[in-house]
């Protein structure tokens, strides 16, 4: 009996030794299943959630054009990501600036390749959905007045030369990640990036015909509210999925994402109610998105009380920028991509530097947890992203203009509406 016990003890003692030789990475079916679902959730955000959200806010004569631009953004980014976008973002690091060409057309990746505990193919698809929605967010600043053909060229160039480098800086082994910048799911990579790009493109295009002189009513607040609900739903994959595992941090990210969104809706609604004396459904829907944007960089790093504060401030900031600042400055950001995504993304990135809690993710500590340096790192990452995006987008705009011979639609087409003039379709049957 004693000999048998010694034999069993010896075998058991070899198990961790054998595991070490097998390597730390091993496929985890639970993690894989969750990230596949999360990828599907984020996919729904672009051609469904964002298309309806933006489409409903656009004028009735441009509804289909807005949805078409959202759809085509997803298609363009999907193809580019598989051909060269992924390798530029996640290929072998080159001086902290850009990924190498080792994964061009997904070269070197097979069905057995792993990224952590999930198949690399799943990781590639998950990251693809981020590229897709980021470029689609940009068009919120310029609906009603950009050529469809020019948007196609712009989107392809922008994903390649603006989105991919910034994704590499933060998530692909680039200089910003090495510096210690915290961006759990895309405060800088997605929202500041898209918001600043939208503002630059809107300024180059100029204001819409009749802007500030005639009413520009949304085509359907109902569609916008439905789109916001789908975005909210998909955002759980966006944020909780960014942990790339089915674990406690993913659950915490899920929780704070929902809380911040709800708090953002409440604070926007009450701010609007106080200033304009009426709580609007558009304001509530916009507040949801503002809260979601702000919690995105912080989702895997902050606790519940922090998410309440982040959402509260995001709703107020978002309303103030959209309802007051934009009117005073006079820029024409059609659907407030900069006011909601740019500004609230900036707040979220800074808030991460304030509220990052090492009890949630080890090693991630903000100012209020004894690490004031993190706030400075976050500020540097914000300024670097905004500067690169602004200059880079401007260059991409002028290259697009050179290729297509102009980026703005003809005045007659703009007046008649882009649904009929560019697509030969109508979103609504209007009778008088």
N, C-alpha and C positions, 0 to 999 in steps of 0.2 A: 504493500500500500504506500509506504514511504517513497519507494522508487518511482511509483506511478505519479505521485504528487510532484516530485522533483522534475519529472519529465514534462508534465503539464505547465509547471512554472517556467521552465526553460523555453517552451514553445511560445507562451504568452509574452515573455520578455522580448522575444524576437520580433513581435508584431510591429511596434513603432519603428524598430530598426529597419525592417523591410519597407515600411511606408516611406521612410526617409529616402531610401534608394529609389523608390517609385517616383519621387518628385512631389512637390507641394501641390501642383496643379492637377486636378482631376475633374472630369465632367460631373456636374451636379444637376440631376434631372429637375429638382425643384427650382433651382435658380434659372435653369434654361427655360422651363415652362413659364415662369413669371416674366422673364424678359421678352419672350415671344409675345405674350399677352400685352406687355407694356409697349412693345413696338407697334402692335396693332392699334393700341389706344392713341399713341402719338400720331400714327398715320391718319386716323379719323379727324384729328385736329385741323389738318390743312384743307383737303378737298371737301370736307363736310362742315366742321365747326367754323373755321376762319372764312370759308366761302360764304356761308350764311350770315355770319357776323358782319363782314364787310359788305356783302351784297345788300343786306337790308338797310345799311346806313347810306349806301349810294343812292343817287336819284333814280327814279323809275326808268328813265331812258338809258341808264348805264348799268342796270342790275346784272344783266347777262354778261356784259363785258367784264365786270368786276369778278364774277364767278369764273369766267373763262380764264382770266389772268391768274387767278388762284390755282385753278386746275393745272394750267400749263406750267406754272412755277414748280409744282410738285413733280410733274413729268420730267422737266429739264434737269432739276436737281437730282432726281433719282438716277438718270442715265449718266450724268457727269460724275456723280459720286462713285458709281461702279467702275467707270473707265479710269479716271485719274484723281477724283476728289478725295477718296479715302486715303490713297497713298500720300497725297500732299498734306493731309491732316494727321495721319497716324503712321506714316512710313518712318524709316530710320531718320532720326533727327540730324539736321544740318545746321550747326551753329545756333540752335535754339530758335530758328526762324521758320523753317519749312521742312516737311517730311520728304524723304527721298523717293525715288521711283521704283523701289523694290517690290511694291505691291500694285504696280500699274496693271489695270484690268484684273485686279485681285490676284495677280501672279504670286505664287508661293503660299497661297491659302487653300486648304483642302477641307473636306468634310470632317476630317479628324483634328483640324487645327483648333486650339483653344485660346480664348482670351480670359484669363482667370479661370472660372469654373463653368463658363458657357462657350458654345461653339463660336469661333471667330466670325462665321457667316452671320450669326445672330447679332453679334456686336456690330458688324458692318451695317446691317439693316437698321438697327436701333439708332446708330449715329447718323445714318442717311436721313431719317425722318426729321432730325434736328436741322440739317442743312435745308431740307425742303421747306419747313415752316419759317425759317429765318428769312429767306429771300422773299417768301410770300408776304411776310409782315411788312416789308418795305413798300409794297404797292399801296398800302393804306394811305400813304401820304400823297399819292399822285393819281388816284382814280379820277375819271371824267376827262382826262386830257392827254394821255400818252398813247402813242401808236402801239398797237398790239405787236407788230413786227419788231419795233424797237425794244419793247419790253422783253421779247424772247432773247434778243441779242444781249441786252443788259443783264438779264438774269443769269445767262450762261457765263458771262465774263465775271459777274459779281461773285457768284458761288466759287469760281475758280481762284480769283485773285484777291478777294477780300475775306470771304467766310473761311475758306480752308486754312490760310495762314493763322488767323486768330484762333481757330479751333486747335491748331497745332500748338500755338503758344501756351494755351491753357491746359488742354487735355492730352495732347499728343507727345509730351516730353519736351516742349519748348521752354523758352526763357521765363515766361510768366508763371508757369507751374513750378519751375525750379526755384523761382523767387519766393514761392509760398502763397501765391494768390489763391483765394478760396472762391470757387465758382462751381457749386454742386451740380447745377443743371442748366446754366446758361444765362446768367445775369449780364455778363460782358459779351460772351460769345454770341448769344442770340439777341437779347433785348436792347442793350445799348448799341450794339452793332447795327441792328435793323432800324432802330429809331433815328440814329444819326444819319444813316444812309438815306432814309426816307426824307429827312429834312433837307439834305443836300440836293437830292434829286428834285424835290418840290421847288426849291429856290431857283434851280436852273430852268425848270419848265415854266415857271411863272404862275401867277394866279389864274384860277379858272375864270372864264368869261362870265362877267356879272357878279363876281365874288365881292361881297360887301354891299352890293347894290340891290340884289334880288334874293328872295327866299330860296333856299336850297334844301327842301324837305327830304328826309330819308324815304326810300321807297316802301319799306316795311319794317317797323320796329318789332313786329312779331317774328320775322325771320332773324333779326339781330338777337333777340332774346333766346331763340332756339339755338342759334349759333354759339352764344355765350355759354349756354348749358352744355353743349357738346364740347366746347373748349374746356370747361370745368371738368367734365368727365374724362377727357383725354389727358388732362394735365396730371392726373394721378399716375399715369404711365410716364409722363415727361419727368416728373420729380422723383416719385418713389422708385421708378425704374432705373434712375441714374445711379443708384447704389450698386446695380448689376448683381444683386443677390436678393434672395427672399429671406431677409433677416430683420432684426429689431430696428436698425437704422432706416431701412426701407419703410417699415411701419410708422416710424416717427415722422419721416418725410411726408408720408401720406396724410397723417394727422395734421401737421402744421400747415400743409398746403390747403386743405379744406378750411381750416380755421382762418387763415389769412384772407382767403377769398371771401368768406362770409363777412369778415370784419371790414374788408375793403368795400363791399357793397353797402354795408350799413353806414360807414363814415362818408362815402360819396353821396349817398342818399340824403343824409342829414345836412351835409354841407350845402347841397343843392337846394334842399327844402328851406334852409335858413336864408340863403342868398336870393333865390328866385321864387320862393314861396310855394313851390310845387315839387313834389318828388316824382321824377319821371322814370318810366321803365328803362329808357335808354341809359339814364344815369345809374340805375341799379346794375344793369348789365355791364356797363363800363367799369363800375366799381369792383365787380367780380374779377374782371380781367386785370385791373390795376393791382388787386391783392395777390392774384396768381403770379403776375410778373415780378412783384417785389419779393415774394418768398422763394422764387426759383433759385437764386444763387445761394440762399441760406438754408434750403430745405433739409439737408442732411447734417446741419451743424447747430441748429437752434432748437430750443424747447418751446412748449406751449405758450408761456407768458410772452416770450419774444415774438412769436407769430402773431399774437394779438396786437402788439405794438406796431409791428411791420405792416400789417394789413390796415390798421387805423390810419397811420401816416400816409400810406400809399393812396388810399381813397381821397384824402384831403389834398395831397399833392396833385393827384391826377385831375381832380375837379378844378383846382385852382389854375393849373396850366392850360387846360382845355377851355374853361369858361372865361378866364380873366386874362392870363398872360398872352395867349394867342391873339385875342382881340386887341390888346394894347400894342403888341409888336406888329401885328398885321400880316404875319406869314400865313400862307394857305396850305395847311396840312390837312388834306381832305377829310380823312377819317381818324385823325389824331394819333397816328402811329408814333410820332415823336413824343407827344404829350403823355401818352400812356406807357408805351414800351421804353422809350428813351429815358424819360424822367423817373419812372417807377423802377426801371432796371437799375438806374444809377443809385436810387435810394436803397434798393435791395442789396446791391454790392457793398455800399457803405455800412448798412445795417449788419451784414455778415461780419464785418470787421469790428462791430460793437458787441454783438450778441453770440458769436460762435462759442459753443459750450463744449469743453473737452469731455464732459460726461456723455455727450451724444456721440461724437467722433473723436477718438483719442488723437491728441496732437493739434487739434483745431481749437484755438482759444482766441477770443477777441478782447477788446479793450476792457470790458466789464468782467473779464475773467483773468485779468493780470497780464495781458499782452497788448500794450498800446501800439507796438510795432505793426500788428496786423492791420490796423486801420490805415496806416501809412501805405502798406503794401496794396491794400484795396484801392486807395486813391490813385496810386501809380498805375494800377491795372486799368482803372476807369479812364484816366487821361490818355494812356497809350492806345487803348482801344478806340476811343473817340477820335483821336488825332489821326491814327492810321485809316480808320474808316472814312473820315471826312475827306482827306486828301485822296485816298485810293478810289473812293466812289466818284469823286469829281473827275478823276482821270478816266475811269470806266465810262462815265457819262459822255465825255467828249470822244472817246473811241467809238462808242455806240452811235453817236451823232455822225461821225465820219463814215462808218460802215453803212448806215441806213439812210443817210442824207437828210436827217432831221428826226427829232424824237417826239415832237408835239403834233397832234392831229390837226387837220385843217379846220379853220374857224367854222365853216359851214357844218362839218361833221360834228363838231363839239356842240353846236346849237341844236342840231337835229337829234343828237344822241348817238352813242357809240354802238348800242345794240343793233340798230337798223343800219347805220352807215358802214360799220366795220364787219358785222356778222350777219346782217340780213335777217335778224330775228327780233322778237319782242318778248320781254319778260311779263308784261301786263297788257291786257286789252283796255285801253283808255277810251272812254266815251264821254262826250260832252252834250 
